[in-house]
Amino acid sequence: MPAQPAPREPEEEMEVEGEPEVPEANGVLDEERENSYLSEMDDEDCERRRLECLHEMSDLEKQFLELKDKLFRERLSQVKMKLDEVIAGRAAEYKEPLAVLHKNMQLPCGSTRGVTLC
């Protein structure tokens, strides 16, 4: 008679060494891994990384302020140039509305409701 294998018992859940855990939906395992990684870093590495980040942030803030100042100066220059054009009467976009305004200001001589306007 052929030998039959012994009936298998239900396999118990076993964690295989070296096999990564499946992350849970709530992120608990990911957080534990991150905390484990951070605890492995020594204080000097943390301080060095913190200083690098602060230095980079400082550089970015300096660049931002320089660009902001440059943009302000350019815009101020444009406004001054436009104001000079308006004062000199060369600004085309203001000439036509000004002409319409002057035309509307001139009232014909005559009487309105018994009042003479000239």
GIJODA-V670320 format. One line per field, one symbol per residue. phi: phi as a letter, one per 40 degrees, with the letter a starting at -180 (. if undefined). burial: 1 if it has 24 or more other ideal C-beta (glycine too) atoms within 12 Angstrom, else 0. Layout:
BEGIN
phi=???
burial=???
END
This chain:
BEGIN
phi=.ccbccdccdcccbcccgccccccccgcccccccccccccccccccccccccccccccccccccccccccccccccccccccccccccgbcccbcccccccccccccccibbfgbccb
burial=0000000000000000000000000000000000000000000000000000000000000000000000000000000000000000000000000000000000000000000000
END
